[in-house]
Amino acid sequence: MKAKQIFEKLVDQWPAKVICFVTALLLFFFYQISQMDTKSVPVKLSVVSDGLLIPVSSYPKHVRVTVRTAPENISKITEDGITAVLNISNYVKPGEYNVPVNIDLDPGLLLIDPLEVHVYPDKVLLTLDEKTFAYVPVKPSLAGTLPRGYESGTIIVTPTSLRISGPRSVVEQLKELQTDKVDLDQHSATFAQQVKVIKNNSLINIEDNAAVSVSVEVKAVRQEKEYTGIHIYFMSLPQNLKIAGTVPDVSFRVSGDQPSVESLNVDDYTVQADCSSILQPGEYEIPLVYLLPATLKLEEKSAESVRITVVSKGPDTVHGQKR
């Protein structure tokens, strides 16, 4: 058959032939659609920022991805094979932008045919700000109370500051970081504790946010107390001698940590005078010894010594050396 005859047959009643051809394509297309199944999966949405800007506003943490494919392929569709990202690397000026949601499929899913993929929402409104850095001091948070008689002194945080990053508008307003609670209960000596730094703003990134060390100096509360009307104990006075007349009492003032001061029990032997050098009657100036615990300091005393008159005992004298 000649080419001319073939061409004439093709163009003979060509409108009807075109309509039939298009109808066949539509029928095939609708048939393919009718044979496809639909599956929707939630996919975690992340932000990719390799430029100078980062988000300031909140955005959805997930998007819904709808996939249509042949029934035998529908089980292959899982959220693990789909990635949803907001790529803001190309934005250079702070402001509000409708950022498209980009969908990436694993290579295995790309081989599926037919395959239709739709995402909702397909754009997200983001407020972008310049990314900046700053070093912010770390402040310890104390909880509980020290035992009675103790108080906190110098508190040291190591390191003293941490580097943070985030939107400039947020970073510039953050003046300090706070640690988790440092418990003071039951501590009667200086101690150190490892604690985390609290992150109150999700837009702020605390770099190298390992636990910081908080050292708390614990010291006893200093206290003073005065004792009056204290009798003097005269020791080692010979048995044939006695002290004549009245010996005045003494007073003294001590200082020290509160537990030691409060536990001091002043008894008959606290203030002593050593009479071992006296061998005969007469007048003597005897130094006084104040016997106190090593944890206490004698701040003031009413007498350094005591003057006494010593006489011989008569045959009916009752022995006794305490005055």
C-alpha positions in Angstrom: 0.0 0.0 0.0 1.3 3.3 -1.0 2.1 5.9 1.6 -0.5 8.3 0.2 -3.2 5.7 0.7 -2.1 5.1 4.3 -2.1 8.7 5.1 -5.6 9.1 3.6 -6.9 6.3 5.8 -5.4 7.9 8.9 -7.0 11.3 8.3 -10.3 9.9 7.1 -12.8 10.9 9.8 -10.0 12.1 12.0 -12.1 13.9 14.6 -13.9 10.7 15.6 -10.6 8.8 15.7 -9.1 11.5 18.0 -12.1 11.4 20.3 -11.9 7.6 20.5 -8.2 7.7 21.2 -8.6 10.3 24.0 -11.5 8.4 25.4 -9.4 5.2 25.5 -6.6 7.1 27.4 -9.1 8.4 29.9 -10.6 5.0 30.4 -7.1 3.6 31.0 -6.2 6.4 33.3 -9.4 6.0 35.4 -8.9 2.3 35.4 -5.4 2.7 36.8 -6.7 5.1 39.4 -9.5 2.8 40.5 -7.0 0.0 41.0 -4.8 2.2 43.4 -5.0 2.2 47.2 -4.3 5.2 49.5 -2.3 5.4 52.7 -1.6 8.3 55.0 1.3 8.4 57.4 2.5 11.1 59.9 6.0 12.1 59.1 8.3 14.1 61.5 9.0 17.6 60.2 12.5 19.0 60.6 14.2 22.2 59.7 17.4 22.4 57.7 19.4 25.5 58.2 22.9 25.8 56.8 22.7 29.6 56.4 22.5 32.6 58.8 18.9 32.3 59.8 16.9 30.1 62.2 13.2 29.9 63.1 11.8 32.0 65.9 8.2 31.0 65.6 6.8 27.5 66.4 6.0 25.1 63.6 4.2 21.7 63.2 6.3 18.8 64.5 4.6 16.5 62.0 3.0 16.6 58.5 0.6 14.2 56.9 1.9 12.4 53.8 -0.7 10.7 51.6 0.5 8.1 49.1 -1.4 6.3 46.3 -0.1 3.2 44.7 -1.0 -0.3 43.6 -2.4 -2.5 46.3 0.6 -4.8 46.2 2.9 -1.9 47.0 0.9 -0.2 49.8 2.5 -2.2 52.6 5.9 -0.8 51.5 4.8 2.7 52.5 6.0 3.5 56.0 7.0 6.7 57.7 10.6 5.5 58.1 11.0 5.7 54.3 9.7 9.3 54.1 11.5 12.5 55.2 9.8 15.9 55.5 12.0 19.1 55.8 11.7 22.8 55.8 14.9 24.0 54.0 15.6 27.6 55.0 19.3 27.7 53.9 18.6 30.0 51.0 16.8 32.7 53.1 19.2 35.6 54.0 17.0 38.3 55.6 15.0 38.0 58.8 11.3 38.1 58.3 8.2 35.9 57.7 8.2 33.3 54.9 5.9 30.6 53.6 8.4 27.8 53.4 7.5 24.8 51.2 7.6 21.3 52.8 10.0 19.2 50.8 9.4 15.4 50.7 12.3 12.9 50.2 11.7 9.2 49.6 14.0 6.4 50.1 15.5 4.9 46.9 13.3 1.8 47.3 10.1 3.8 47.3 11.2 5.7 44.2 11.1 2.4 42.2 7.4 1.9 42.9 5.2 2.6 39.9 2.6 4.0 39.9 3.2 6.3 42.8 1.5 9.6 43.9 2.7 11.6 46.9 0.9 14.5 48.5 1.8 16.4 51.7 -0.4 18.5 54.1 0.4 21.2 54.8 2.6 21.8 51.8 3.8 25.1 53.2 4.6 26.4 56.7 4.7 30.1 57.8 8.0 30.7 59.6 9.4 33.7 61.3 13.2 33.7 60.7 15.8 35.6 62.7 19.6 35.9 62.6 21.5 33.1 64.4 23.9 34.4 67.0 26.0 33.1 70.0 26.7 34.3 73.5 28.3 33.2 76.7 25.8 33.3 79.6 26.6 33.0 83.3 25.3 30.0 85.2 23.4 30.6 88.4 22.9 27.7 90.9 19.5 26.9 92.3 19.5 25.8 96.0 16.8 23.8 97.7 16.3 22.6 101.2 18.0 23.8 104.4 21.2 23.1 106.2 21.1 21.5 109.6 20.8 23.9 112.6 24.0 25.7 113.4 25.3 25.7 109.8 25.2 28.2 107.0 26.3 28.4 103.4 29.3 30.4 102.4 30.9 30.7 99.0 29.1 29.0 96.1 31.2 28.2 93.0 29.8 26.9 89.6 32.2 25.3 87.2 32.1 26.3 84.4 30.9 29.8 85.4 29.3 30.4 82.0 28.1 28.3 79.0 27.9 29.2 75.3 24.4 29.3 73.9 23.1 29.8 70.3 19.8 30.8 68.9 17.8 33.6 67.4 19.3 37.0 68.2 16.1 38.4 69.6 16.0 35.6 72.1 19.7 35.2 72.9 20.1 39.0 73.7 17.3 38.8 76.3 18.7 35.8 78.2 20.8 37.1 81.0 21.5 33.9 83.0 21.1 30.1 83.0 19.9 28.3 86.1 20.9 24.8 87.2 18.7 22.1 88.5 18.1 22.0 92.3 21.1 21.6 94.6 19.9 19.9 97.8 21.3 21.4 101.0 19.5 19.0 103.4 21.8 17.0 105.8 25.0 18.7 104.6 27.2 19.8 107.5 30.4 20.1 105.5 31.5 21.7 102.2 30.3 19.5 99.2 30.1 19.5 95.4 27.3 18.2 93.2 26.9 17.6 89.5 23.7 19.1 88.1 22.1 19.8 84.7 21.4 23.3 83.4 17.7 23.9 82.9 16.7 24.8 79.3 13.5 26.8 79.5 13.3 27.9 75.9 13.2 25.4 73.0 14.7 28.0 70.6 17.9 28.2 72.7 20.6 25.6 72.2 23.0 25.1 75.1 26.3 23.9 73.6 28.2 21.2 75.4 25.5 20.9 77.9 27.1 18.4 80.2 26.4 18.6 83.9 28.1 21.5 85.7 29.6 21.3 89.1 28.2 23.3 92.0 30.5 23.6 95.1 28.8 24.8 98.3 30.9 26.0 101.2 29.1 24.8 104.4 30.4 26.4 107.7 29.2 26.4 111.2 27.4 29.6 112.4 29.7 31.6 114.8 28.1 32.3 118.2 29.2 33.9 121.4 28.0 33.1 124.9 28.8 34.6 128.4 29.0 32.6 131.6 28.8 34.3 135.0 28.9 33.2 138.6 31.4 30.5 138.0 33.1 29.0 141.1 36.9 28.4 141.1 38.1 24.9 141.8 41.3 24.9 143.9 43.3 21.8 143.3 46.3 20.2 145.1 46.0 22.3 148.3 47.8 20.5 151.1 45.4 18.7 153.6 46.6 20.8 156.6 45.8 24.1 154.9 42.6 25.9 154.0 41.5 29.1 152.2 40.2 31.8 154.6 37.5 34.2 153.7 35.3 34.4 150.6 36.7 33.9 147.1 34.8 35.8 144.4 33.3 34.0 141.4 34.5 34.7 137.9 32.9 35.1 134.5 34.0 34.6 130.9 32.8 34.8 127.3 33.5 32.2 124.6 32.9 32.0 120.9 32.8 29.2 118.4 30.6 27.3 116.1 27.0 27.2 117.2 26.8 23.4 117.9 30.0 23.6 120.1 28.8 26.7 122.0 25.4 25.2 122.7 26.8 21.9 123.8 29.3 23.4 126.3 28.5 22.2 129.9 30.2 24.5 132.4 30.8 22.3 135.5 32.7 22.6 138.8 36.1 22.0 137.1 35.9 24.6 134.3 37.9 27.3 136.0 40.9 25.9 138.1 43.6 27.3 140.3 46.7 25.0 141.0 47.7 25.2 144.6 50.4 22.5 144.5 53.2 25.1 145.1 51.6 26.3 148.5 53.3 24.7 151.4 52.5 27.0 154.3 49.9 29.7 155.4 50.1 33.1 153.7 48.7 35.2 150.9 49.1 34.0 147.4 48.3 35.1 143.8 47.3 32.0 141.9 46.9 31.9 138.0 43.6 30.7 136.7 43.2 28.1 134.1 40.0 28.0 131.9 39.5 24.4 130.6 37.4 24.7 127.4 37.0 22.4 124.3 39.5 23.1 121.5 36.6 24.1 119.3 35.9 27.2 121.5 37.8 30.4 121.8 38.0 32.3 125.1 37.2 35.8 124.1 37.1 37.5 127.5 37.6 36.6 131.2 37.0 38.6 134.4 40.2 37.5 136.0 43.6 36.2 135.1 44.4 35.1 138.6 42.9 35.0 142.1 44.4 36.3 145.4 43.7 34.0 148.4 44.7 33.8 152.0 45.8 30.4 153.2 45.6 29.4 156.9 46.3 26.3 158.9 43.3 24.0 159.7 42.2 23.6 163.2 41.6 20.2 164.7 37.8 20.4 164.1 38.0 21.8 160.5 35.9 20.1 157.8 38.1 19.3 154.8 37.0 21.1 151.5 38.8 23.0 148.8 36.0 24.2 146.6 35.0 27.9 147.0 
